[in-house]
Amino acid sequence: MKSTTKEAGVAAPGKPFLMRIGIGLFALGMIAVLTVFIMFAAGLENLPIWLSVGAGVVTPLGLLLGLLALVFEARAKKTGD
């Protein structure tokens, strides 16, 4: 008996490149945020500036890229119909 469902690799080609970059940047930013919180809770006051920049800039940048990728994907599907 043959199955009429498509394979997952054929039906879903994967996430767009911009979405992958956004997810990666957001994850790195969240790791930086957690690191800042842990270091501050441990009593350290003079945190490295690159860590604070990573927590404050990379996280929203990753979120923005992910949202842009969703908008571009939705527009491409809408114009494709």
N, CA, C, O and CB atoms as a CASP TS submission, in Angstrom:
PFRMAT TS
TARGET T0000
AUTHOR 0000-0000-0000
METHOD Language model
MODEL 1
PARENT N/A
ATOM      1  N   MET     1       0.846  -1.174   0.000  1.00  0.00           N
ATOM      2  CA  MET     1       0.000   0.000   0.000  1.00  0.00           C
ATOM      3  C   MET     1       0.894   1.241   0.000  1.00  0.00           C
ATOM      4  O   MET     1       1.792   1.355   0.835  1.00  0.00           O
ATOM      5  CB  MET     1      -0.964  -0.004   1.224  1.00  0.00           C
ATOM      6  N   LYS     2       0.661   2.155  -0.912  1.00  0.00           N
ATOM      7  CA  LYS     2       1.469   3.360  -1.014  1.00  0.00           C
ATOM      8  C   LYS     2       0.900   4.460  -0.133  1.00  0.00           C
ATOM      9  O   LYS     2      -0.311   4.578   0.052  1.00  0.00           O
ATOM     10  CB  LYS     2       1.551   3.831  -2.464  1.00  0.00           C
ATOM     11  N   SER     3       1.799   5.248   0.396  1.00  0.00           N
ATOM     12  CA  SER     3       1.393   6.379   1.223  1.00  0.00           C
ATOM     13  C   SER     3       1.290   7.624   0.342  1.00  0.00           C
ATOM     14  O   SER     3       2.107   7.818  -0.558  1.00  0.00           O
ATOM     15  CB  SER     3       2.399   6.606   2.397  1.00  0.00           C
ATOM     16  N   THR     4       0.302   8.456   0.597  1.00  0.00           N
ATOM     17  CA  THR     4       0.109   9.660  -0.213  1.00  0.00           C
ATOM     18  C   THR     4       0.738  10.897   0.424  1.00  0.00           C
ATOM     19  O   THR     4       0.638  11.992  -0.130  1.00  0.00           O
ATOM     20  CB  THR     4      -1.372   9.900  -0.435  1.00  0.00           C
ATOM     21  N   THR     5       1.376  10.740   1.559  1.00  0.00           N
ATOM     22  CA  THR     5       1.998  11.904   2.199  1.00  0.00           C
ATOM     23  C   THR     5       3.382  12.139   1.626  1.00  0.00           C
ATOM     24  O   THR     5       4.067  11.202   1.218  1.00  0.00           O
ATOM     25  CB  THR     5       2.079  11.714   3.724  1.00  0.00           C
ATOM     26  N   LYS     6       3.780  13.388   1.600  1.00  0.00           N
ATOM     27  CA  LYS     6       5.104  13.742   1.109  1.00  0.00           C
ATOM     28  C   LYS     6       6.118  13.586   2.226  1.00  0.00           C
ATOM     29  O   LYS     6       5.777  13.633   3.408  1.00  0.00           O
ATOM     30  CB  LYS     6       5.122  15.179   0.555  1.00  0.00           C
ATOM     31  N   GLU     7       7.366  13.400   1.833  1.00  0.00           N
ATOM     32  CA  GLU     7       8.430  13.338   2.831  1.00  0.00           C
ATOM     33  C   GLU     7       8.640  14.723   3.425  1.00  0.00           C
ATOM     34  O   GLU     7       8.382  15.734   2.772  1.00  0.00           O
ATOM     35  CB  GLU     7       9.747  12.800   2.211  1.00  0.00           C
ATOM     36  N   ALA     8       9.109  14.762   4.666  1.00  0.00           N
ATOM     37  CA  ALA     8       9.303  16.041   5.349  1.00  0.00           C
ATOM     38  C   ALA     8      10.331  16.906   4.640  1.00  0.00           C
ATOM     39  O   ALA     8      10.181  18.127   4.613  1.00  0.00           O
ATOM     40  CB  ALA     8       9.729  15.811   6.789  1.00  0.00           C
ATOM     41  N   GLY     9      11.366  16.317   4.070  1.00  0.00           N
ATOM     42  CA  GLY     9      12.399  17.085   3.385  1.00  0.00           C
ATOM     43  C   GLY     9      11.881  17.747   2.114  1.00  0.00           C
ATOM     44  O   GLY     9      12.372  18.805   1.721  1.00  0.00           O
ATOM     45  N   VAL    10      10.902  17.137   1.474  1.00  0.00           N
ATOM     46  CA  VAL    10      10.359  17.693   0.247  1.00  0.00           C
ATOM     47  C   VAL    10       9.296  18.745   0.565  1.00  0.00           C
ATOM     48  O   VAL    10       9.237  19.785  -0.092  1.00  0.00           O
ATOM     49  CB  VAL    10       9.771  16.580  -0.635  1.00  0.00           C
ATOM     50  N   ALA    11       8.468  18.485   1.555  1.00  0.00           N
ATOM     51  CA  ALA    11       7.376  19.402   1.865  1.00  0.00           C
ATOM     52  C   ALA    11       7.872  20.676   2.543  1.00  0.00           C
ATOM     53  O   ALA    11       7.333  21.755   2.298  1.00  0.00           O
ATOM     54  CB  ALA    11       6.355  18.712   2.752  1.00  0.00           C
ATOM     55  N   ALA    12       8.877  20.566   3.378  1.00  0.00           N
ATOM     56  CA  ALA    12       9.405  21.734   4.083  1.00  0.00           C
ATOM     57  C   ALA    12      10.887  21.889   3.748  1.00  0.00           C
ATOM     58  O   ALA    12      11.723  21.178   4.306  1.00  0.00           O
ATOM     59  CB  ALA    12       9.197  21.601   5.626  1.00  0.00           C
ATOM     60  N   PRO    13      11.221  22.809   2.844  1.00  0.00           N
ATOM     61  CA  PRO    13      12.607  22.931   2.425  1.00  0.00           C
ATOM     62  C   PRO    13      13.535  23.475   3.506  1.00  0.00           C
ATOM     63  O   PRO    13      14.753  23.379   3.354  1.00  0.00           O
ATOM     64  CB  PRO    13      12.682  23.806   1.229  1.00  0.00           C
ATOM     65  N   GLY    14      13.018  24.034   4.574  1.00  0.00           N
ATOM     66  CA  GLY    14      13.857  24.554   5.652  1.00  0.00           C
ATOM     67  C   GLY    14      13.624  26.035   5.872  1.00  0.00           C
ATOM     68  O   GLY    14      12.879  26.695   5.148  1.00  0.00           O
ATOM     69  N   LYS    15      14.283  26.519   6.887  1.00  0.00           N
ATOM     70  CA  LYS    15      14.141  27.930   7.222  1.00  0.00           C
ATOM     71  C   LYS    15      14.992  28.778   6.280  1.00  0.00           C
ATOM     72  O   LYS    15      16.051  28.335   5.835  1.00  0.00           O
ATOM     73  CB  LYS    15      14.542  28.184   8.691  1.00  0.00           C
ATOM     74  N   PRO    16      14.540  29.986   5.974  1.00  0.00           N
ATOM     75  CA  PRO    16      15.353  30.878   5.143  1.00  0.00           C
ATOM     76  C   PRO    16      16.667  31.242   5.849  1.00  0.00           C
ATOM     77  O   PRO    16      16.780  31.164   7.073  1.00  0.00           O
ATOM     78  CB  PRO    16      14.561  32.158   4.801  1.00  0.00           C
ATOM     79  N   PHE    17      17.640  31.634   5.050  1.00  0.00           N
ATOM     80  CA  PHE    17      18.965  31.963   5.580  1.00  0.00           C
ATOM     81  C   PHE    17      18.880  33.105   6.596  1.00  0.00           C
ATOM     82  O   PHE    17      19.547  33.063   7.631  1.00  0.00           O
ATOM     83  CB  PHE    17      19.923  32.344   4.434  1.00  0.00           C
ATOM     84  N   LEU    18      18.066  34.120   6.309  1.00  0.00           N
ATOM     85  CA  LEU    18      17.930  35.262   7.220  1.00  0.00           C
ATOM     86  C   LEU    18      17.352  34.820   8.564  1.00  0.00           C
ATOM     87  O   LEU    18      17.734  35.348   9.609  1.00  0.00           O
ATOM     88  CB  LEU    18      17.036  36.349   6.591  1.00  0.00           C
ATOM     89  N   MET    19      16.438  33.860   8.541  1.00  0.00           N
ATOM     90  CA  MET    19      15.860  33.346   9.780  1.00  0.00           C
ATOM     91  C   MET    19      16.910  32.603  10.596  1.00  0.00           C
ATOM     92  O   MET    19      16.955  32.735  11.819  1.00  0.00           O
ATOM     93  CB  MET    19      14.670  32.424   9.479  1.00  0.00           C
ATOM     94  N   ARG    20      17.745  31.829   9.932  1.00  0.00           N
ATOM     95  CA  ARG    20      18.806  31.097  10.640  1.00  0.00           C
ATOM     96  C   ARG    20      19.787  32.051  11.299  1.00  0.00           C
ATOM     97  O   ARG    20      20.209  31.827  12.433  1.00  0.00           O
ATOM     98  CB  ARG    20      19.552  30.169   9.678  1.00  0.00           C
ATOM     99  N   ILE    21      20.150  33.111  10.595  1.00  0.00           N
ATOM    100  CA  ILE    21      21.049  34.114  11.167  1.00  0.00           C
ATOM    101  C   ILE    21      20.387  34.786  12.366  1.00  0.00           C
ATOM    102  O   ILE    21      21.031  34.998  13.393  1.00  0.00           O
ATOM    103  CB  ILE    21      21.441  35.169  10.105  1.00  0.00           C
ATOM    104  N   GLY    22      19.110  35.121  12.239  1.00  0.00           N
ATOM    105  CA  GLY    22      18.376  35.757  13.336  1.00  0.00           C
ATOM    106  C   GLY    22      18.287  34.873  14.563  1.00  0.00           C
ATOM    107  O   GLY    22      18.460  35.347  15.685  1.00  0.00           O
ATOM    108  N   ILE    23      18.020  33.595  14.361  1.00  0.00           N
ATOM    109  CA  ILE    23      17.944  32.658  15.484  1.00  0.00           C
ATOM    110  C   ILE    23      19.296  32.538  16.171  1.00  0.00           C
ATOM    111  O   ILE    23      19.380  32.528  17.399  1.00  0.00           O
ATOM    112  CB  ILE    23      17.466  31.275  15.007  1.00  0.00           C
ATOM    113  N   GLY    24      20.345  32.448  15.377  1.00  0.00           N
ATOM    114  CA  GLY    24      21.688  32.337  15.949  1.00  0.00           C
ATOM    115  C   GLY    24      22.092  33.565  16.743  1.00  0.00           C
ATOM    116  O   GLY    24      22.630  33.450  17.844  1.00  0.00           O
ATOM    117  N   LEU    25      21.832  34.749  16.184  1.00  0.00           N
ATOM    118  CA  LEU    25      22.172  35.988  16.893  1.00  0.00           C
ATOM    119  C   LEU    25      21.346  36.136  18.164  1.00  0.00           C
ATOM    120  O   LEU    25      21.864  36.555  19.199  1.00  0.00           O
ATOM    121  CB  LEU    25      21.956  37.205  15.983  1.00  0.00           C
ATOM    122  N   PHE    26      20.072  35.796  18.086  1.00  0.00           N
ATOM    123  CA  PHE    26      19.223  35.895  19.271  1.00  0.00           C
ATOM    124  C   PHE    26      19.707  34.947  20.364  1.00  0.00           C
ATOM    125  O   PHE    26      19.733  35.309  21.541  1.00  0.00           O
ATOM    126  CB  PHE    26      17.761  35.589  18.911  1.00  0.00           C
ATOM    127  N   ALA    27      20.086  33.744  19.976  1.00  0.00           N
ATOM    128  CA  ALA    27      20.592  32.780  20.962  1.00  0.00           C
ATOM    129  C   ALA    27      21.886  33.272  21.601  1.00  0.00           C
ATOM    130  O   ALA    27      22.054  33.176  22.817  1.00  0.00           O
ATOM    131  CB  ALA    27      20.822  31.410  20.304  1.00  0.00           C
ATOM    132  N   LEU    28      22.803  33.800  20.786  1.00  0.00           N
ATOM    133  CA  LEU    28      24.047  34.351  21.335  1.00  0.00           C
ATOM    134  C   LEU    28      23.763  35.517  22.284  1.00  0.00           C
ATOM    135  O   LEU    28      24.392  35.638  23.334  1.00  0.00           O
ATOM    136  CB  LEU    28      24.975  34.813  20.199  1.00  0.00           C
ATOM    137  N   GLY    29      22.828  36.355  21.911  1.00  0.00           N
ATOM    138  CA  GLY    29      22.462  37.483  22.767  1.00  0.00           C
ATOM    139  C   GLY    29      21.854  37.034  24.086  1.00  0.00           C
ATOM    140  O   GLY    29      22.138  37.615  25.133  1.00  0.00           O
ATOM    141  N   MET    30      21.024  36.008  24.039  1.00  0.00           N
ATOM    142  CA  MET    30      20.419  35.511  25.276  1.00  0.00           C
ATOM    143  C   MET    30      21.457  34.871  26.180  1.00  0.00           C
ATOM    144  O   MET    30      21.373  34.983  27.403  1.00  0.00           O
ATOM    145  CB  MET    30      19.314  34.507  24.964  1.00  0.00           C
ATOM    146  N   ILE    31      22.444  34.198  25.582  1.00  0.00           N
ATOM    147  CA  ILE    31      23.540  33.655  26.386  1.00  0.00           C
ATOM    148  C   ILE    31      24.308  34.790  27.044  1.00  0.00           C
ATOM    149  O   ILE    31      24.712  34.680  28.201  1.00  0.00           O
ATOM    150  CB  ILE    31      24.486  32.794  25.519  1.00  0.00           C
ATOM    151  N   ALA    32      24.513  35.883  26.310  1.00  0.00           N
ATOM    152  CA  ALA    32      25.197  37.047  26.878  1.00  0.00           C
ATOM    153  C   ALA    32      24.385  37.663  28.018  1.00  0.00           C
ATOM    154  O   ALA    32      24.952  38.060  29.037  1.00  0.00           O
ATOM    155  CB  ALA    32      25.455  38.099  25.788  1.00  0.00           C
ATOM    156  N   VAL    33      23.070  37.745  27.855  1.00  0.00           N
ATOM    157  CA  VAL    33      22.211  38.293  28.912  1.00  0.00           C
ATOM    158  C   VAL    33      22.299  37.428  30.164  1.00  0.00           C
ATOM    159  O   VAL    33      22.455  37.944  31.271  1.00  0.00           O
ATOM    160  CB  VAL    33      20.743  38.390  28.430  1.00  0.00           C
ATOM    161  N   LEU    34      22.199  36.121  29.988  1.00  0.00           N
ATOM    162  CA  LEU    34      22.295  35.221  31.142  1.00  0.00           C
ATOM    163  C   LEU    34      23.663  35.321  31.811  1.00  0.00           C
ATOM    164  O   LEU    34      23.763  35.281  33.037  1.00  0.00           O
ATOM    165  CB  LEU    34      22.028  33.773  30.712  1.00  0.00           C
ATOM    166  N   THR    35      24.711  35.450  31.007  1.00  0.00           N
ATOM    167  CA  THR    35      26.057  35.590  31.561  1.00  0.00           C
ATOM    168  C   THR    35      26.187  36.871  32.371  1.00  0.00           C
ATOM    169  O   THR    35      26.788  36.864  33.446  1.00  0.00           O
ATOM    170  CB  THR    35      27.097  35.571  30.444  1.00  0.00           C
ATOM    171  N   VAL    36      25.633  37.967  31.869  1.00  0.00           N
ATOM    172  CA  VAL    36      25.673  39.235  32.602  1.00  0.00           C
ATOM    173  C   VAL    36      24.931  39.098  33.922  1.00  0.00           C
ATOM    174  O   VAL    36      25.426  39.547  34.956  1.00  0.00           O
ATOM    175  CB  VAL    36      25.063  40.377  31.760  1.00  0.00           C
ATOM    176  N   PHE    37      23.755  38.487  33.905  1.00  0.00           N
ATOM    177  CA  PHE    37      22.990  38.316  35.148  1.00  0.00           C
ATOM    178  C   PHE    37      23.749  37.455  36.151  1.00  0.00           C
ATOM    179  O   PHE    37      23.803  37.783  37.337  1.00  0.00           O
ATOM    180  CB  PHE    37      21.621  37.686  34.853  1.00  0.00           C
ATOM    181  N   ILE    38      24.326  36.375  35.688  1.00  0.00           N
ATOM    182  CA  ILE    38      25.051  35.477  36.592  1.00  0.00           C
ATOM    183  C   ILE    38      26.278  36.170  37.177  1.00  0.00           C
ATOM    184  O   ILE    38      26.549  36.060  38.372  1.00  0.00           O
ATOM    185  CB  ILE    38      25.471  34.193  35.855  1.00  0.00           C
ATOM    186  N   MET    39      27.017  36.883  36.333  1.00  0.00           N
ATOM    187  CA  MET    39      28.206  37.583  36.820  1.00  0.00           C
ATOM    188  C   MET    39      27.836  38.687  37.805  1.00  0.00           C
ATOM    189  O   MET    39      28.526  38.895  38.803  1.00  0.00           O
ATOM    190  CB  MET    39      28.993  38.171  35.649  1.00  0.00           C
ATOM    191  N   PHE    40      26.740  39.395  37.518  1.00  0.00           N
ATOM    192  CA  PHE    40      26.306  40.452  38.430  1.00  0.00           C
ATOM    193  C   PHE    40      25.831  39.860  39.759  1.00  0.00           C
ATOM    194  O   PHE    40      26.094  40.421  40.823  1.00  0.00           O
ATOM    195  CB  PHE    40      25.183  41.290  37.788  1.00  0.00           C
ATOM    196  N   ALA    41      25.130  38.726  39.693  1.00  0.00           N
ATOM    197  CA  ALA    41      24.659  38.075  40.918  1.00  0.00           C
ATOM    198  C   ALA    41      25.825  37.521  41.733  1.00  0.00           C
ATOM    199  O   ALA    41      25.723  37.386  42.952  1.00  0.00           O
ATOM    200  CB  ALA    41      23.675  36.949  40.578  1.00  0.00           C
ATOM    201  N   ALA    42      26.934  37.200  41.062  1.00  0.00           N
ATOM    202  CA  ALA    42      28.110  36.691  41.761  1.00  0.00           C
ATOM    203  C   ALA    42      28.913  37.806  42.431  1.00  0.00           C
ATOM    204  O   ALA    42      29.875  37.531  43.149  1.00  0.00           O
ATOM    205  CB  ALA    42      28.997  35.931  40.792  1.00  0.00           C
ATOM    206  N   GLY    43      28.528  39.055  42.202  1.00  0.00           N
ATOM    207  CA  GLY    43      29.187  40.169  42.865  1.00  0.00           C
ATOM    208  C   GLY    43      30.152  40.947  41.997  1.00  0.00           C
ATOM    209  O   GLY    43      30.776  41.894  42.474  1.00  0.00           O
ATOM    210  N   LEU    44      30.289  40.578  40.751  1.00  0.00           N
ATOM    211  CA  LEU    44      31.176  41.319  39.857  1.00  0.00           C
ATOM    212  C   LEU    44      30.481  42.594  39.390  1.00  0.00           C
ATOM    213  O   LEU    44      29.315  42.568  38.996  1.00  0.00           O
ATOM    214  CB  LEU    44      31.593  40.448  38.643  1.00  0.00           C
ATOM    215  N   GLU    45      31.198  43.696  39.436  1.00  0.00           N
ATOM    216  CA  GLU    45      30.593  44.969  39.054  1.00  0.00           C
ATOM    217  C   GLU    45      31.140  45.503  37.740  1.00  0.00           C
ATOM    218  O   GLU    45      30.382  46.072  36.954  1.00  0.00           O
ATOM    219  CB  GLU    45      30.810  45.990  40.142  1.00  0.00           C
ATOM    220  N   ASN    46      32.415  45.339  37.480  1.00  0.00           N
ATOM    221  CA  ASN    46      33.021  45.847  36.258  1.00  0.00           C
ATOM    222  C   ASN    46      33.012  44.756  35.186  1.00  0.00           C
ATOM    223  O   ASN    46      33.994  44.039  34.998  1.00  0.00           O
ATOM    224  CB  ASN    46      34.464  46.339  36.525  1.00  0.00           C
ATOM    225  N   LEU    47      31.888  44.650  34.496  1.00  0.00           N
ATOM    226  CA  LEU    47      31.739  43.632  33.462  1.00  0.00           C
ATOM    227  C   LEU    47      32.373  44.119  32.166  1.00  0.00           C
ATOM    228  O   LEU    47      32.424  45.324  31.919  1.00  0.00           O
ATOM    229  CB  LEU    47      30.250  43.283  33.243  1.00  0.00           C
ATOM    230  N   PRO    48      32.849  43.210  31.346  1.00  0.00           N
ATOM    231  CA  PRO    48      33.442  43.609  30.066  1.00  0.00           C
ATOM    232  C   PRO    48      32.417  44.315  29.174  1.00  0.00           C
ATOM    233  O   PRO    48      31.250  43.928  29.119  1.00  0.00           O
ATOM    234  CB  PRO    48      34.015  42.380  29.339  1.00  0.00           C
ATOM    235  N   ILE    49      32.872  45.344  28.486  1.00  0.00           N
ATOM    236  CA  ILE    49      31.957  46.119  27.647  1.00  0.00           C
ATOM    237  C   ILE    49      31.424  45.282  26.488  1.00  0.00           C
ATOM    238  O   ILE    49      30.275  45.455  26.082  1.00  0.00           O
ATOM    239  CB  ILE    49      32.657  47.370  27.110  1.00  0.00           C
ATOM    240  N   TRP    50      32.248  44.372  25.946  1.00  0.00           N
ATOM    241  CA  TRP    50      31.790  43.564  24.822  1.00  0.00           C
ATOM    242  C   TRP    50      30.651  42.643  25.229  1.00  0.00           C
ATOM    243  O   TRP    50      29.801  42.295  24.410  1.00  0.00           O
ATOM    244  CB  TRP    50      32.940  42.748  24.252  1.00  0.00           C
ATOM    245  N   LEU    51      30.637  42.249  26.500  1.00  0.00           N
ATOM    246  CA  LEU    51      29.559  41.384  26.983  1.00  0.00           C
ATOM    247  C   LEU    51      28.260  42.173  27.122  1.00  0.00           C
ATOM    248  O   LEU    51      27.185  41.681  26.782  1.00  0.00           O
ATOM    249  CB  LEU    51      29.942  40.745  28.333  1.00  0.00           C
ATOM    250  N   SER    52      28.370  43.388  27.620  1.00  0.00           N
ATOM    251  CA  SER    52      27.185  44.240  27.733  1.00  0.00           C
ATOM    252  C   SER    52      26.634  44.613  26.360  1.00  0.00           C
ATOM    253  O   SER    52      25.420  44.655  26.164  1.00  0.00           O
ATOM    254  CB  SER    52      27.515  45.507  28.526  1.00  0.00           C
ATOM    255  N   VAL    53      27.531  44.885  25.410  1.00  0.00           N
ATOM    256  CA  VAL    53      27.090  45.192  24.045  1.00  0.00           C
ATOM    257  C   VAL    53      26.418  43.974  23.423  1.00  0.00           C
ATOM    258  O   VAL    53      25.400  44.100  22.743  1.00  0.00           O
ATOM    259  CB  VAL    53      28.283  45.650  23.173  1.00  0.00           C
ATOM    260  N   GLY    54      26.983  42.806  23.655  1.00  0.00           N
ATOM    261  CA  GLY    54      26.380  41.587  23.134  1.00  0.00           C
ATOM    262  C   GLY    54      24.982  41.363  23.683  1.00  0.00           C
ATOM    263  O   GLY    54      24.073  40.945  22.965  1.00  0.00           O
ATOM    264  N   ALA    55      24.827  41.649  24.972  1.00  0.00           N
ATOM    265  CA  ALA    55      23.515  41.464  25.595  1.00  0.00           C
ATOM    266  C   ALA    55      22.511  42.516  25.122  1.00  0.00           C
ATOM    267  O   ALA    55      21.325  42.227  24.964  1.00  0.00           O
ATOM    268  CB  ALA    55      23.643  41.515  27.117  1.00  0.00           C
ATOM    269  N   GLY    56      22.995  43.732  24.901  1.00  0.00           N
ATOM    270  CA  GLY    56      22.078  44.823  24.578  1.00  0.00           C
ATOM    271  C   GLY    56      21.806  45.026  23.111  1.00  0.00           C
ATOM    272  O   GLY    56      20.769  45.585  22.752  1.00  0.00           O
ATOM    273  N   VAL    57      22.708  44.589  22.245  1.00  0.00           N
ATOM    274  CA  VAL    57      22.554  44.859  20.816  1.00  0.00           C
ATOM    275  C   VAL    57      22.261  43.591  20.017  1.00  0.00           C
ATOM    276  O   VAL    57      21.395  43.592  19.143  1.00  0.00           O
ATOM    277  CB  VAL    57      23.805  45.526  20.276  1.00  0.00           C
ATOM    278  N   VAL    58      22.974  42.524  20.314  1.00  0.00           N
ATOM    279  CA  VAL    58      22.856  41.314  19.498  1.00  0.00           C
ATOM    280  C   VAL    58      21.482  40.657  19.671  1.00  0.00           C
ATOM    281  O   VAL    58      20.921  40.143  18.704  1.00  0.00           O
ATOM    282  CB  VAL    58      23.966  40.315  19.865  1.00  0.00           C
ATOM    283  N   THR    59      20.944  40.670  20.873  1.00  0.00           N
ATOM    284  CA  THR    59      19.633  40.043  21.108  1.00  0.00           C
ATOM    285  C   THR    59      18.527  40.713  20.293  1.00  0.00           C
ATOM    286  O   THR    59      17.815  40.018  19.568  1.00  0.00           O
ATOM    287  CB  THR    59      19.280  40.098  22.598  1.00  0.00           C
ATOM    288  N   PRO    60      18.352  42.037  20.382  1.00  0.00           N
ATOM    289  CA  PRO    60      17.304  42.654  19.555  1.00  0.00           C
ATOM    290  C   PRO    60      17.591  42.577  18.055  1.00  0.00           C
ATOM    291  O   PRO    60      16.663  42.515  17.248  1.00  0.00           O
ATOM    292  CB  PRO    60      17.130  44.101  19.953  1.00  0.00           C
ATOM    293  N   LEU    61      18.871  42.580  17.679  1.00  0.00           N
ATOM    294  CA  LEU    61      19.210  42.447  16.267  1.00  0.00           C
ATOM    295  C   LEU    61      18.769  41.081  15.739  1.00  0.00           C
ATOM    296  O   LEU    61      18.229  40.986  14.636  1.00  0.00           O
ATOM    297  CB  LEU    61      20.723  42.644  16.054  1.00  0.00           C
ATOM    298  N   GLY    62      18.997  40.036  16.515  1.00  0.00           N
ATOM    299  CA  GLY    62      18.542  38.707  16.120  1.00  0.00           C
ATOM    300  C   GLY    62      17.027  38.627  16.026  1.00  0.00           C
ATOM    301  O   GLY    62      16.485  38.008  15.110  1.00  0.00           O
ATOM    302  N   LEU    63      16.352  39.252  16.970  1.00  0.00           N
ATOM    303  CA  LEU    63      14.884  39.282  16.941  1.00  0.00           C
ATOM    304  C   LEU    63      14.387  40.028  15.705  1.00  0.00           C
ATOM    305  O   LEU    63      13.445  39.586  15.047  1.00  0.00           O
ATOM    306  CB  LEU    63      14.327  39.944  18.223  1.00  0.00           C
ATOM    307  N   LEU    64      15.013  41.146  15.394  1.00  0.00           N
ATOM    308  CA  LEU    64      14.625  41.928  14.220  1.00  0.00           C
ATOM    309  C   LEU    64      14.834  41.144  12.926  1.00  0.00           C
ATOM    310  O   LEU    64      13.970  41.150  12.050  1.00  0.00           O
ATOM    311  CB  LEU    64      15.418  43.232  14.171  1.00  0.00           C
ATOM    312  N   LEU    65      15.974  40.472  12.805  1.00  0.00           N
ATOM    313  CA  LEU    65      16.226  39.677  11.602  1.00  0.00           C
ATOM    314  C   LEU    65      15.228  38.526  11.470  1.00  0.00           C
ATOM    315  O   LEU    65      14.776  38.217  10.367  1.00  0.00           O
ATOM    316  CB  LEU    65      17.655  39.129  11.622  1.00  0.00           C
ATOM    317  N   GLY    66      14.889  37.901  12.582  1.00  0.00           N
ATOM    318  CA  GLY    66      13.892  36.830  12.546  1.00  0.00           C
ATOM    319  C   GLY    66      12.528  37.328  12.116  1.00  0.00           C
ATOM    320  O   GLY    66      11.842  36.675  11.329  1.00  0.00           O
ATOM    321  N   LEU    67      12.133  38.479  12.626  1.00  0.00           N
ATOM    322  CA  LEU    67      10.837  39.050  12.240  1.00  0.00           C
ATOM    323  C   LEU    67      10.826  39.481  10.774  1.00  0.00           C
ATOM    324  O   LEU    67       9.833  39.291  10.072  1.00  0.00           O
ATOM    325  CB  LEU    67      10.498  40.246  13.135  1.00  0.00           C
ATOM    326  N   LEU    68      11.934  40.060  10.320  1.00  0.00           N
ATOM    327  CA  LEU    68      12.026  40.430   8.908  1.00  0.00           C
ATOM    328  C   LEU    68      11.929  39.193   8.014  1.00  0.00           C
ATOM    329  O   LEU    68      11.281  39.234   6.968  1.00  0.00           O
ATOM    330  CB  LEU    68      13.341  41.182   8.636  1.00  0.00           C
ATOM    331  N   ALA    69      12.560  38.112   8.414  1.00  0.00           N
ATOM    332  CA  ALA    69      12.491  36.884   7.635  1.00  0.00           C
ATOM    333  C   ALA    69      11.047  36.369   7.564  1.00  0.00           C
ATOM    334  O   ALA    69      10.609  35.880   6.523  1.00  0.00           O
ATOM    335  CB  ALA    69      13.416  35.812   8.245  1.00  0.00           C
ATOM    336  N   LEU    70      10.321  36.479   8.665  1.00  0.00           N
ATOM    337  CA  LEU    70       8.912  36.050   8.653  1.00  0.00           C
ATOM    338  C   LEU    70       8.069  36.913   7.721  1.00  0.00           C
ATOM    339  O   LEU    70       7.216  36.404   6.994  1.00  0.00           O
ATOM    340  CB  LEU    70       8.327  36.099  10.071  1.00  0.00           C
ATOM    341  N   VAL    71       8.313  38.227   7.747  1.00  0.00           N
ATOM    342  CA  VAL    71       7.561  39.134   6.871  1.00  0.00           C
ATOM    343  C   VAL    71       7.875  38.845   5.410  1.00  0.00           C
ATOM    344  O   VAL    71       6.969  38.781   4.579  1.00  0.00           O
ATOM    345  CB  VAL    71       7.884  40.606   7.204  1.00  0.00           C
ATOM    346  N   PHE    72       9.164  38.670   5.091  1.00  0.00           N
ATOM    347  CA  PHE    72       9.537  38.375   3.710  1.00  0.00           C
ATOM    348  C   PHE    72       8.939  37.058   3.238  1.00  0.00           C
ATOM    349  O   PHE    72       8.495  36.951   2.096  1.00  0.00           O
ATOM    350  CB  PHE    72      11.050  38.337   3.568  1.00  0.00           C
ATOM    351  N   GLU    73       8.926  36.061   4.107  1.00  0.00           N
ATOM    352  CA  GLU    73       8.370  34.757   3.749  1.00  0.00           C
ATOM    353  C   GLU    73       6.861  34.855   3.529  1.00  0.00           C
ATOM    354  O   GLU    73       6.326  34.253   2.598  1.00  0.00           O
ATOM    355  CB  GLU    73       8.681  33.721   4.844  1.00  0.00           C
ATOM    356  N   ALA    74       6.181  35.610   4.382  1.00  0.00           N
ATOM    357  CA  ALA    74       4.727  35.766   4.233  1.00  0.00           C
ATOM    358  C   ALA    74       4.382  36.516   2.952  1.00  0.00           C
ATOM    359  O   ALA    74       3.421  36.170   2.264  1.00  0.00           O
ATOM    360  CB  ALA    74       4.139  36.504   5.445  1.00  0.00           C
ATOM    361  N   ARG    75       5.163  37.536   2.635  1.00  0.00           N
ATOM    362  CA  ARG    75       4.912  38.286   1.401  1.00  0.00           C
ATOM    363  C   ARG    75       5.173  37.426   0.169  1.00  0.00           C
ATOM    364  O   ARG    75       4.442  37.517  -0.818  1.00  0.00           O
ATOM    365  CB  ARG    75       5.785  39.545   1.355  1.00  0.00           C
ATOM    366  N   ALA    76       6.208  36.595   0.220  1.00  0.00           N
ATOM    367  CA  ALA    76       6.513  35.721  -0.906  1.00  0.00           C
ATOM    368  C   ALA    76       5.393  34.704  -1.118  1.00  0.00           C
ATOM    369  O   ALA    76       5.037  34.400  -2.257  1.00  0.00           O
ATOM    370  CB  ALA    76       7.851  35.002  -0.680  1.00  0.00           C
ATOM    371  N   LYS    77       4.842  34.182  -0.035  1.00  0.00           N
ATOM    372  CA  LYS    77       3.731  33.225  -0.162  1.00  0.00           C
ATOM    373  C   LYS    77       2.478  33.920  -0.676  1.00  0.00           C
ATOM    374  O   LYS    77       1.715  33.350  -1.456  1.00  0.00           O
ATOM    375  CB  LYS    77       3.439  32.546   1.194  1.00  0.00           C
ATOM    376  N   LYS    78       2.272  35.165  -0.230  1.00  0.00           N
ATOM    377  CA  LYS    78       1.064  35.897  -0.644  1.00  0.00           C
ATOM    378  C   LYS    78       1.112  36.236  -2.125  1.00  0.00           C
ATOM    379  O   LYS    78       0.102  36.119  -2.819  1.00  0.00           O
ATOM    380  CB  LYS    78       0.900  37.183   0.181  1.00  0.00           C
ATOM    381  N   THR    79       2.282  36.657  -2.620  1.00  0.00           N
ATOM    382  CA  THR    79       2.384  36.993  -4.045  1.00  0.00           C
ATOM    383  C   THR    79       2.464  35.753  -4.912  1.00  0.00           C
ATOM    384  O   THR    79       2.189  35.807  -6.110  1.00  0.00           O
ATOM    385  CB  THR    79       3.598  37.868  -4.296  1.00  0.00           C
ATOM    386  N   GLY    80       2.844  34.621  -4.300  1.00  0.00           N
ATOM    387  CA  GLY    80       2.932  33.369  -5.061  1.00  0.00           C
ATOM    388  C   GLY    80       1.581  32.735  -5.328  1.00  0.00           C
ATOM    389  O   GLY    80       1.454  31.913  -6.236  1.00  0.00           O
ATOM    390  N   ASP    81       0.565  33.104  -4.552  1.00  0.00           N
ATOM    391  CA  ASP    81      -0.774  32.497  -4.729  1.00  0.00           C
ATOM    392  C   ASP    81      -1.532  33.079  -5.884  1.00  0.00           C
ATOM    393  O   ASP    81      -2.662  32.669  -6.149  1.00  0.00           O
ATOM    394  CB  ASP    81      -1.592  32.660  -3.483  1.00  0.00           C
TER
END
